[in-house]
Amino acid sequence: MKIIGVSCSPRKDRSTAAALRVCLEAAKGVGTNVEVELIDLGGLKMNGDLAAGVPLAEGERDDFPAIEAKLRDPKVGGIIVATPVYFSNMSSLCKAFLDRWMAFRGSFALRNKVGGAVAVGAARNGGQELTLQTIHAAMLCQDMIIVSEGRPSPRLGGILVSTKDDVSKDEAGLATARGLGRRVAEVALLLRKAGA
């Protein structure tokens, strides 16, 4: 079973990807049968959904089709979307990526996959909660199963603070990222076992 994490920061391999890496490592630690993959959208071309799921014209092609194929893989049991927080919301790259999920709506290809979200802001209470809720809303529109970071005090998911482009000092935030990774993997494995 595979968990895919998608970093939606326009800045490749920075604090959002670092937070997601912590999350995925925790998911991998749930069992030897859990694989993880990090997809970093930084530097990739990602158009928004221009026509409610109609394929893009030749001149409008971008990097989404390769990612779409990975998310459609039947081995994928969970998807974690991570974004920096801009004005109490997701990045425009994250919004474009989630809008492209119209490609999954016809067949509800993401139905019953476990979803989780990570938000990295510049300050504690810097809009991370609202950002996570907007990502959750997109996942719910796909009929996904949303989880939080779990015990000891579940909230909405991975909530981190990046100080000088570094999340490594945010112990409380790192705990939420680890908890989310574990929870996504645990629930995905339970669903697989139940045959969902």
mmCIF file of the C-alpha atoms, coordinates in Angstrom:
data_MODEL
# 
_entry.id   MODEL 
# 
loop_
_atom_site.group_PDB 
_atom_site.id 
_atom_site.type_symbol 
_atom_site.label_atom_id 
_atom_site.label_alt_id 
_atom_site.label_comp_id 
_atom_site.label_asym_id 
_atom_site.label_entity_id 
_atom_site.label_seq_id 
_atom_site.pdbx_PDB_ins_code 
_atom_site.Cartn_x 
_atom_site.Cartn_y 
_atom_site.Cartn_z 
_atom_site.occupancy 
_atom_site.B_iso_or_equiv 
_atom_site.pdbx_formal_charge 
_atom_site.auth_seq_id 
_atom_site.auth_comp_id 
_atom_site.auth_asym_id 
_atom_site.auth_atom_id 
_atom_site.pdbx_PDB_model_num 
ATOM 1   C CA . MET A 1 1   ? 0.000   0.000  0.000   1.00 0.00 ? 1   MET A CA 1 
ATOM 2   C CA . LYS A 1 2   ? 1.281   3.427  -0.921  1.00 0.00 ? 2   LYS A CA 1 
ATOM 3   C CA . ILE A 1 3   ? 0.890   6.908  0.543   1.00 0.00 ? 3   ILE A CA 1 
ATOM 4   C CA . ILE A 1 4   ? 1.617   9.813  -1.800  1.00 0.00 ? 4   ILE A CA 1 
ATOM 5   C CA . GLY A 1 5   ? 2.462   13.250 -0.459  1.00 0.00 ? 5   GLY A CA 1 
ATOM 6   C CA . VAL A 1 6   ? 2.251   16.291 -2.717  1.00 0.00 ? 6   VAL A CA 1 
ATOM 7   C CA . SER A 1 7   ? 4.131   19.458 -1.771  1.00 0.00 ? 7   SER A CA 1 
ATOM 8   C CA . CYS A 1 8   ? 2.334   22.427 -3.311  1.00 0.00 ? 8   CYS A CA 1 
ATOM 9   C CA . SER A 1 9   ? 4.903   25.124 -2.651  1.00 0.00 ? 9   SER A CA 1 
ATOM 10  C CA . PRO A 1 10  ? 6.225   27.003 -5.673  1.00 0.00 ? 10  PRO A CA 1 
ATOM 11  C CA . ARG A 1 11  ? 9.617   26.832 -3.924  1.00 0.00 ? 11  ARG A CA 1 
ATOM 12  C CA . LYS A 1 12  ? 11.006  23.368 -4.532  1.00 0.00 ? 12  LYS A CA 1 
ATOM 13  C CA . ASP A 1 13  ? 12.377  21.363 -1.596  1.00 0.00 ? 13  ASP A CA 1 
ATOM 14  C CA . ARG A 1 14  ? 11.872  24.055 1.034   1.00 0.00 ? 14  ARG A CA 1 
ATOM 15  C CA . SER A 1 15  ? 9.959   24.094 4.333   1.00 0.00 ? 15  SER A CA 1 
ATOM 16  C CA . THR A 1 16  ? 6.677   22.656 2.976   1.00 0.00 ? 16  THR A CA 1 
ATOM 17  C CA . ALA A 1 17  ? 8.495   19.694 1.423   1.00 0.00 ? 17  ALA A CA 1 
ATOM 18  C CA . ALA A 1 18  ? 10.505  19.251 4.648   1.00 0.00 ? 18  ALA A CA 1 
ATOM 19  C CA . ALA A 1 19  ? 7.302   19.100 6.718   1.00 0.00 ? 19  ALA A CA 1 
ATOM 20  C CA . LEU A 1 20  ? 5.786   16.628 4.274   1.00 0.00 ? 20  LEU A CA 1 
ATOM 21  C CA . ARG A 1 21  ? 8.916   14.467 4.387   1.00 0.00 ? 21  ARG A CA 1 
ATOM 22  C CA . VAL A 1 22  ? 8.529   14.160 8.186   1.00 0.00 ? 22  VAL A CA 1 
ATOM 23  C CA . CYS A 1 23  ? 4.883   13.208 7.682   1.00 0.00 ? 23  CYS A CA 1 
ATOM 24  C CA . LEU A 1 24  ? 5.706   10.536 5.090   1.00 0.00 ? 24  LEU A CA 1 
ATOM 25  C CA . GLU A 1 25  ? 8.514   9.047  7.184   1.00 0.00 ? 25  GLU A CA 1 
ATOM 26  C CA . ALA A 1 26  ? 6.029   8.564  10.015  1.00 0.00 ? 26  ALA A CA 1 
ATOM 27  C CA . ALA A 1 27  ? 3.589   6.920  7.582   1.00 0.00 ? 27  ALA A CA 1 
ATOM 28  C CA . LYS A 1 28  ? 6.324   4.579  6.392   1.00 0.00 ? 28  LYS A CA 1 
ATOM 29  C CA . GLY A 1 29  ? 7.057   3.625  9.996   1.00 0.00 ? 29  GLY A CA 1 
ATOM 30  C CA . VAL A 1 30  ? 3.557   2.183  10.445  1.00 0.00 ? 30  VAL A CA 1 
ATOM 31  C CA . GLY A 1 31  ? 4.501   -1.044 8.683   1.00 0.00 ? 31  GLY A CA 1 
ATOM 32  C CA . THR A 1 32  ? 6.826   -2.743 6.239   1.00 0.00 ? 32  THR A CA 1 
ATOM 33  C CA . ASN A 1 33  ? 3.939   -2.919 3.779   1.00 0.00 ? 33  ASN A CA 1 
ATOM 34  C CA . VAL A 1 34  ? 3.692   0.900  3.563   1.00 0.00 ? 34  VAL A CA 1 
ATOM 35  C CA . GLU A 1 35  ? 5.493   2.675  0.718   1.00 0.00 ? 35  GLU A CA 1 
ATOM 36  C CA . VAL A 1 36  ? 5.682   6.452  0.414   1.00 0.00 ? 36  VAL A CA 1 
ATOM 37  C CA . GLU A 1 37  ? 6.397   8.895  -2.393  1.00 0.00 ? 37  GLU A CA 1 
ATOM 38  C CA . LEU A 1 38  ? 6.867   12.652 -2.262  1.00 0.00 ? 38  LEU A CA 1 
ATOM 39  C CA . ILE A 1 39  ? 5.886   14.669 -5.326  1.00 0.00 ? 39  ILE A CA 1 
ATOM 40  C CA . ASP A 1 40  ? 7.206   18.245 -5.217  1.00 0.00 ? 40  ASP A CA 1 
ATOM 41  C CA . LEU A 1 41  ? 5.254   20.605 -7.490  1.00 0.00 ? 41  LEU A CA 1 
ATOM 42  C CA . GLY A 1 42  ? 7.881   23.340 -7.099  1.00 0.00 ? 42  GLY A CA 1 
ATOM 43  C CA . GLY A 1 43  ? 9.210   24.123 -10.559 1.00 0.00 ? 43  GLY A CA 1 
ATOM 44  C CA . LEU A 1 44  ? 6.535   22.075 -12.340 1.00 0.00 ? 44  LEU A CA 1 
ATOM 45  C CA . LYS A 1 45  ? 3.939   23.571 -14.657 1.00 0.00 ? 45  LYS A CA 1 
ATOM 46  C CA . MET A 1 46  ? 0.421   23.235 -13.243 1.00 0.00 ? 46  MET A CA 1 
ATOM 47  C CA . ASN A 1 47  ? -2.461  24.957 -15.017 1.00 0.00 ? 47  ASN A CA 1 
ATOM 48  C CA . GLY A 1 48  ? -5.737  25.461 -13.217 1.00 0.00 ? 48  GLY A CA 1 
ATOM 49  C CA . ASP A 1 49  ? -8.773  23.553 -14.476 1.00 0.00 ? 49  ASP A CA 1 
ATOM 50  C CA . LEU A 1 50  ? -9.831  25.646 -17.448 1.00 0.00 ? 50  LEU A CA 1 
ATOM 51  C CA . ALA A 1 51  ? -13.008 23.834 -18.469 1.00 0.00 ? 51  ALA A CA 1 
ATOM 52  C CA . ALA A 1 52  ? -14.418 21.619 -15.725 1.00 0.00 ? 52  ALA A CA 1 
ATOM 53  C CA . GLY A 1 53  ? -12.397 18.537 -16.521 1.00 0.00 ? 53  GLY A CA 1 
ATOM 54  C CA . VAL A 1 54  ? -12.128 18.882 -20.294 1.00 0.00 ? 54  VAL A CA 1 
ATOM 55  C CA . PRO A 1 55  ? -8.579  17.852 -21.295 1.00 0.00 ? 55  PRO A CA 1 
ATOM 56  C CA . LEU A 1 56  ? -6.206  20.718 -22.007 1.00 0.00 ? 56  LEU A CA 1 
ATOM 57  C CA . ALA A 1 57  ? -5.397  21.631 -25.593 1.00 0.00 ? 57  ALA A CA 1 
ATOM 58  C CA . GLU A 1 58  ? -1.956  20.751 -26.967 1.00 0.00 ? 58  GLU A CA 1 
ATOM 59  C CA . GLY A 1 59  ? -0.510  24.217 -26.276 1.00 0.00 ? 59  GLY A CA 1 
ATOM 60  C CA . GLU A 1 60  ? -1.805  24.179 -22.697 1.00 0.00 ? 60  GLU A CA 1 
ATOM 61  C CA . ARG A 1 61  ? -0.168  20.888 -21.616 1.00 0.00 ? 61  ARG A CA 1 
ATOM 62  C CA . ASP A 1 62  ? 1.438   20.756 -18.212 1.00 0.00 ? 62  ASP A CA 1 
ATOM 63  C CA . ASP A 1 63  ? 2.852   18.270 -15.695 1.00 0.00 ? 63  ASP A CA 1 
ATOM 64  C CA . PHE A 1 64  ? -0.479  17.125 -14.223 1.00 0.00 ? 64  PHE A CA 1 
ATOM 65  C CA . PRO A 1 65  ? -1.063  13.996 -16.384 1.00 0.00 ? 65  PRO A CA 1 
ATOM 66  C CA . ALA A 1 66  ? 2.004   12.223 -14.953 1.00 0.00 ? 66  ALA A CA 1 
ATOM 67  C CA . ILE A 1 67  ? 0.857   13.020 -11.408 1.00 0.00 ? 67  ILE A CA 1 
ATOM 68  C CA . GLU A 1 68  ? -2.716  11.987 -12.239 1.00 0.00 ? 68  GLU A CA 1 
ATOM 69  C CA . ALA A 1 69  ? -1.465  8.561  -13.319 1.00 0.00 ? 69  ALA A CA 1 
ATOM 70  C CA . LYS A 1 70  ? 0.365   8.129  -9.999  1.00 0.00 ? 70  LYS A CA 1 
ATOM 71  C CA . LEU A 1 71  ? -2.709  9.097  -7.960  1.00 0.00 ? 71  LEU A CA 1 
ATOM 72  C CA . ARG A 1 72  ? -4.887  6.659  -9.947  1.00 0.00 ? 72  ARG A CA 1 
ATOM 73  C CA . ASP A 1 73  ? -2.582  3.735  -9.099  1.00 0.00 ? 73  ASP A CA 1 
ATOM 74  C CA . PRO A 1 74  ? -4.679  1.139  -7.213  1.00 0.00 ? 74  PRO A CA 1 
ATOM 75  C CA . LYS A 1 75  ? -1.803  0.705  -4.732  1.00 0.00 ? 75  LYS A CA 1 
ATOM 76  C CA . VAL A 1 76  ? -2.378  4.253  -3.458  1.00 0.00 ? 76  VAL A CA 1 
ATOM 77  C CA . GLY A 1 77  ? -4.337  4.159  -0.213  1.00 0.00 ? 77  GLY A CA 1 
ATOM 78  C CA . GLY A 1 78  ? -3.707  7.701  0.973   1.00 0.00 ? 78  GLY A CA 1 
ATOM 79  C CA . ILE A 1 79  ? -2.875  11.173 -0.285  1.00 0.00 ? 79  ILE A CA 1 
ATOM 80  C CA . ILE A 1 80  ? -1.396  13.963 1.815   1.00 0.00 ? 80  ILE A CA 1 
ATOM 81  C CA . VAL A 1 81  ? -1.462  17.479 0.359   1.00 0.00 ? 81  VAL A CA 1 
ATOM 82  C CA . ALA A 1 82  ? 0.920   20.046 1.861   1.00 0.00 ? 82  ALA A CA 1 
ATOM 83  C CA . THR A 1 83  ? 0.921   23.778 1.184   1.00 0.00 ? 83  THR A CA 1 
ATOM 84  C CA . PRO A 1 84  ? 2.453   26.969 2.483   1.00 0.00 ? 84  PRO A CA 1 
ATOM 85  C CA . VAL A 1 85  ? -0.078  29.426 3.908   1.00 0.00 ? 85  VAL A CA 1 
ATOM 86  C CA . TYR A 1 86  ? -0.644  32.590 1.876   1.00 0.00 ? 86  TYR A CA 1 
ATOM 87  C CA . PHE A 1 87  ? -3.168  35.077 3.318   1.00 0.00 ? 87  PHE A CA 1 
ATOM 88  C CA . SER A 1 88  ? -4.851  32.355 5.419   1.00 0.00 ? 88  SER A CA 1 
ATOM 89  C CA . ASN A 1 89  ? -5.261  30.024 2.476   1.00 0.00 ? 89  ASN A CA 1 
ATOM 90  C CA . MET A 1 90  ? -3.479  27.528 0.246   1.00 0.00 ? 90  MET A CA 1 
ATOM 91  C CA . SER A 1 91  ? -0.960  28.559 -2.397  1.00 0.00 ? 91  SER A CA 1 
ATOM 92  C CA . SER A 1 92  ? -2.236  29.247 -5.913  1.00 0.00 ? 92  SER A CA 1 
ATOM 93  C CA . LEU A 1 93  ? -0.230  26.202 -7.020  1.00 0.00 ? 93  LEU A CA 1 
ATOM 94  C CA . CYS A 1 94  ? -2.145  24.035 -4.534  1.00 0.00 ? 94  CYS A CA 1 
ATOM 95  C CA . LYS A 1 95  ? -5.460  25.452 -5.745  1.00 0.00 ? 95  LYS A CA 1 
ATOM 96  C CA . ALA A 1 96  ? -4.537  24.775 -9.388  1.00 0.00 ? 96  ALA A CA 1 
ATOM 97  C CA . PHE A 1 97  ? -3.507  21.219 -8.467  1.00 0.00 ? 97  PHE A CA 1 
ATOM 98  C CA . LEU A 1 98  ? -6.736  20.519 -6.576  1.00 0.00 ? 98  LEU A CA 1 
ATOM 99  C CA . ASP A 1 99  ? -8.839  22.087 -9.345  1.00 0.00 ? 99  ASP A CA 1 
ATOM 100 C CA . ARG A 1 100 ? -7.284  19.617 -11.756 1.00 0.00 ? 100 ARG A CA 1 
ATOM 101 C CA . TRP A 1 101 ? -8.797  16.837 -9.656  1.00 0.00 ? 101 TRP A CA 1 
ATOM 102 C CA . MET A 1 102 ? -11.896 17.339 -11.826 1.00 0.00 ? 102 MET A CA 1 
ATOM 103 C CA . ALA A 1 103 ? -10.224 14.597 -13.872 1.00 0.00 ? 103 ALA A CA 1 
ATOM 104 C CA . PHE A 1 104 ? -11.133 12.139 -11.085 1.00 0.00 ? 104 PHE A CA 1 
ATOM 105 C CA . ARG A 1 105 ? -14.766 13.205 -10.616 1.00 0.00 ? 105 ARG A CA 1 
ATOM 106 C CA . GLY A 1 106 ? -16.362 11.223 -13.444 1.00 0.00 ? 106 GLY A CA 1 
ATOM 107 C CA . SER A 1 107 ? -15.375 7.881  -11.948 1.00 0.00 ? 107 SER A CA 1 
ATOM 108 C CA . PHE A 1 108 ? -14.673 9.122  -8.413  1.00 0.00 ? 108 PHE A CA 1 
ATOM 109 C CA . ALA A 1 109 ? -11.246 7.510  -8.718  1.00 0.00 ? 109 ALA A CA 1 
ATOM 110 C CA . LEU A 1 110 ? -10.158 8.927  -5.337  1.00 0.00 ? 110 LEU A CA 1 
ATOM 111 C CA . ARG A 1 111 ? -13.202 7.572  -3.490  1.00 0.00 ? 111 ARG A CA 1 
ATOM 112 C CA . ASN A 1 112 ? -12.296 5.888  -0.188  1.00 0.00 ? 112 ASN A CA 1 
ATOM 113 C CA . LYS A 1 113 ? -8.664  6.965  -0.382  1.00 0.00 ? 113 LYS A CA 1 
ATOM 114 C CA . VAL A 1 114 ? -7.547  8.459  2.915   1.00 0.00 ? 114 VAL A CA 1 
ATOM 115 C CA . GLY A 1 115 ? -6.808  12.171 2.769   1.00 0.00 ? 115 GLY A CA 1 
ATOM 116 C CA . GLY A 1 116 ? -4.737  14.373 5.015   1.00 0.00 ? 116 GLY A CA 1 
ATOM 117 C CA . ALA A 1 117 ? -3.381  17.898 4.807   1.00 0.00 ? 117 ALA A CA 1 
ATOM 118 C CA . VAL A 1 118 ? -0.369  19.845 6.048   1.00 0.00 ? 118 VAL A CA 1 
ATOM 119 C CA . ALA A 1 119 ? -0.159  23.652 6.252   1.00 0.00 ? 119 ALA A CA 1 
ATOM 120 C CA . VAL A 1 120 ? 3.058   25.560 6.912   1.00 0.00 ? 120 VAL A CA 1 
ATOM 121 C CA . GLY A 1 121 ? 2.707   29.187 8.010   1.00 0.00 ? 121 GLY A CA 1 
ATOM 122 C CA . ALA A 1 122 ? 5.025   31.948 9.163   1.00 0.00 ? 122 ALA A CA 1 
ATOM 123 C CA . ALA A 1 123 ? 3.460   32.106 12.637  1.00 0.00 ? 123 ALA A CA 1 
ATOM 124 C CA . ARG A 1 124 ? 1.422   30.012 15.044  1.00 0.00 ? 124 ARG A CA 1 
ATOM 125 C CA . ASN A 1 125 ? -2.269  30.702 14.330  1.00 0.00 ? 125 ASN A CA 1 
ATOM 126 C CA . GLY A 1 126 ? -1.178  32.095 10.972  1.00 0.00 ? 126 GLY A CA 1 
ATOM 127 C CA . GLY A 1 127 ? -4.087  30.733 8.955   1.00 0.00 ? 127 GLY A CA 1 
ATOM 128 C CA . GLN A 1 128 ? -3.100  27.063 8.964   1.00 0.00 ? 128 GLN A CA 1 
ATOM 129 C CA . GLU A 1 129 ? -6.480  25.847 10.268  1.00 0.00 ? 129 GLU A CA 1 
ATOM 130 C CA . LEU A 1 130 ? -8.510  27.563 7.539   1.00 0.00 ? 130 LEU A CA 1 
ATOM 131 C CA . THR A 1 131 ? -6.011  26.374 4.946   1.00 0.00 ? 131 THR A CA 1 
ATOM 132 C CA . LEU A 1 132 ? -6.439  22.762 6.074   1.00 0.00 ? 132 LEU A CA 1 
ATOM 133 C CA . GLN A 1 133 ? -10.222 23.101 5.929   1.00 0.00 ? 133 GLN A CA 1 
ATOM 134 C CA . THR A 1 134 ? -10.116 24.283 2.317   1.00 0.00 ? 134 THR A CA 1 
ATOM 135 C CA . ILE A 1 135 ? -7.973  21.306 1.332   1.00 0.00 ? 135 ILE A CA 1 
ATOM 136 C CA . HIS A 1 136 ? -10.308 18.985 3.240   1.00 0.00 ? 136 HIS A CA 1 
ATOM 137 C CA . ALA A 1 137 ? -13.274 20.450 1.339   1.00 0.00 ? 137 ALA A CA 1 
ATOM 138 C CA . ALA A 1 138 ? -11.638 19.556 -1.984  1.00 0.00 ? 138 ALA A CA 1 
ATOM 139 C CA . MET A 1 139 ? -10.940 16.031 -0.723  1.00 0.00 ? 139 MET A CA 1 
ATOM 140 C CA . LEU A 1 140 ? -14.509 15.588 0.501   1.00 0.00 ? 140 LEU A CA 1 
ATOM 141 C CA . CYS A 1 141 ? -15.744 16.550 -2.986  1.00 0.00 ? 141 CYS A CA 1 
ATOM 142 C CA . GLN A 1 142 ? -13.810 13.485 -4.198  1.00 0.00 ? 142 GLN A CA 1 
ATOM 143 C CA . ASP A 1 143 ? -15.507 11.238 -1.590  1.00 0.00 ? 143 ASP A CA 1 
ATOM 144 C CA . MET A 1 144 ? -12.209 10.745 0.226   1.00 0.00 ? 144 MET A CA 1 
ATOM 145 C CA . ILE A 1 145 ? -11.949 9.844  3.919   1.00 0.00 ? 145 ILE A CA 1 
ATOM 146 C CA . ILE A 1 146 ? -10.323 12.678 5.876   1.00 0.00 ? 146 ILE A CA 1 
ATOM 147 C CA . VAL A 1 147 ? -8.203  12.116 8.983   1.00 0.00 ? 147 VAL A CA 1 
ATOM 148 C CA . SER A 1 148 ? -6.423  14.395 11.434  1.00 0.00 ? 148 SER A CA 1 
ATOM 149 C CA . GLU A 1 149 ? -3.180  13.835 13.277  1.00 0.00 ? 149 GLU A CA 1 
ATOM 150 C CA . GLY A 1 150 ? -4.887  11.732 15.962  1.00 0.00 ? 150 GLY A CA 1 
ATOM 151 C CA . ARG A 1 151 ? -4.009  11.427 19.627  1.00 0.00 ? 151 ARG A CA 1 
ATOM 152 C CA . PRO A 1 152 ? -3.370  12.960 22.035  1.00 0.00 ? 152 PRO A CA 1 
ATOM 153 C CA . SER A 1 153 ? -5.462  15.900 20.838  1.00 0.00 ? 153 SER A CA 1 
ATOM 154 C CA . PRO A 1 154 ? -6.637  15.645 17.227  1.00 0.00 ? 154 PRO A CA 1 
ATOM 155 C CA . ARG A 1 155 ? -7.279  18.853 15.362  1.00 0.00 ? 155 ARG A CA 1 
ATOM 156 C CA . LEU A 1 156 ? -7.193  19.209 11.590  1.00 0.00 ? 156 LEU A CA 1 
ATOM 157 C CA . GLY A 1 157 ? -3.861  17.778 10.445  1.00 0.00 ? 157 GLY A CA 1 
ATOM 158 C CA . GLY A 1 158 ? -0.263  18.906 10.180  1.00 0.00 ? 158 GLY A CA 1 
ATOM 159 C CA . ILE A 1 159 ? 0.082   22.482 11.442  1.00 0.00 ? 159 ILE A CA 1 
ATOM 160 C CA . LEU A 1 160 ? 3.608   23.848 11.304  1.00 0.00 ? 160 LEU A CA 1 
ATOM 161 C CA . VAL A 1 161 ? 5.460   27.127 11.686  1.00 0.00 ? 161 VAL A CA 1 
ATOM 162 C CA . SER A 1 162 ? 8.408   27.907 9.448   1.00 0.00 ? 162 SER A CA 1 
ATOM 163 C CA . THR A 1 163 ? 10.946  30.291 10.956  1.00 0.00 ? 163 THR A CA 1 
ATOM 164 C CA . LYS A 1 164 ? 13.492  31.519 8.429   1.00 0.00 ? 164 LYS A CA 1 
ATOM 165 C CA . ASP A 1 165 ? 12.410  28.740 6.049   1.00 0.00 ? 165 ASP A CA 1 
ATOM 166 C CA . ASP A 1 166 ? 12.988  26.040 8.659   1.00 0.00 ? 166 ASP A CA 1 
ATOM 167 C CA . VAL A 1 167 ? 10.380  23.826 10.358  1.00 0.00 ? 167 VAL A CA 1 
ATOM 168 C CA . SER A 1 168 ? 12.912  21.730 12.303  1.00 0.00 ? 168 SER A CA 1 
ATOM 169 C CA . LYS A 1 169 ? 12.595  23.816 15.487  1.00 0.00 ? 169 LYS A CA 1 
ATOM 170 C CA . ASP A 1 170 ? 8.786   23.575 15.643  1.00 0.00 ? 170 ASP A CA 1 
ATOM 171 C CA . GLU A 1 171 ? 8.481   20.518 17.898  1.00 0.00 ? 171 GLU A CA 1 
ATOM 172 C CA . ALA A 1 172 ? 4.722   20.889 18.360  1.00 0.00 ? 172 ALA A CA 1 
ATOM 173 C CA . GLY A 1 173 ? 4.225   21.231 14.612  1.00 0.00 ? 173 GLY A CA 1 
ATOM 174 C CA . LEU A 1 174 ? 6.486   18.293 13.812  1.00 0.00 ? 174 LEU A CA 1 
ATOM 175 C CA . ALA A 1 175 ? 4.435   16.174 16.226  1.00 0.00 ? 175 ALA A CA 1 
ATOM 176 C CA . THR A 1 176 ? 1.284   17.019 14.235  1.00 0.00 ? 176 THR A CA 1 
ATOM 177 C CA . ALA A 1 177 ? 3.041   16.104 10.970  1.00 0.00 ? 177 ALA A CA 1 
ATOM 178 C CA . ARG A 1 178 ? 4.194   12.765 12.379  1.00 0.00 ? 178 ARG A CA 1 
ATOM 179 C CA . GLY A 1 179 ? 0.766   12.071 13.825  1.00 0.00 ? 179 GLY A CA 1 
ATOM 180 C CA . LEU A 1 180 ? -0.919  12.823 10.513  1.00 0.00 ? 180 LEU A CA 1 
ATOM 181 C CA . GLY A 1 181 ? 1.438   10.543 8.590   1.00 0.00 ? 181 GLY A CA 1 
ATOM 182 C CA . ARG A 1 182 ? 0.820   7.688  11.006  1.00 0.00 ? 182 ARG A CA 1 
ATOM 183 C CA . ARG A 1 183 ? -2.941  8.221  10.972  1.00 0.00 ? 183 ARG A CA 1 
ATOM 184 C CA . VAL A 1 184 ? -3.214  8.294  7.165   1.00 0.00 ? 184 VAL A CA 1 
ATOM 185 C CA . ALA A 1 185 ? -1.256  5.030  6.946   1.00 0.00 ? 185 ALA A CA 1 
ATOM 186 C CA . GLU A 1 186 ? -3.176  3.347  9.786   1.00 0.00 ? 186 GLU A CA 1 
ATOM 187 C CA . VAL A 1 187 ? -6.600  4.149  8.351   1.00 0.00 ? 187 VAL A CA 1 
ATOM 188 C CA . ALA A 1 188 ? -5.540  3.274  4.796   1.00 0.00 ? 188 ALA A CA 1 
ATOM 189 C CA . LEU A 1 189 ? -4.339  -0.134 6.026   1.00 0.00 ? 189 LEU A CA 1 
ATOM 190 C CA . LEU A 1 190 ? -7.599  -0.678 7.932   1.00 0.00 ? 190 LEU A CA 1 
ATOM 191 C CA . LEU A 1 191 ? -9.602  0.119  4.802   1.00 0.00 ? 191 LEU A CA 1 
ATOM 192 C CA . ARG A 1 192 ? -7.469  -2.266 2.731   1.00 0.00 ? 192 ARG A CA 1 
ATOM 193 C CA . LYS A 1 193 ? -7.985  -5.004 5.297   1.00 0.00 ? 193 LYS A CA 1 
ATOM 194 C CA . ALA A 1 194 ? -11.752 -4.400 5.212   1.00 0.00 ? 194 ALA A CA 1 
ATOM 195 C CA . GLY A 1 195 ? -11.749 -4.580 1.415   1.00 0.00 ? 195 GLY A CA 1 
ATOM 196 C CA . ALA A 1 196 ? -12.889 -0.976 0.905   1.00 0.00 ? 196 ALA A CA 1 
# 
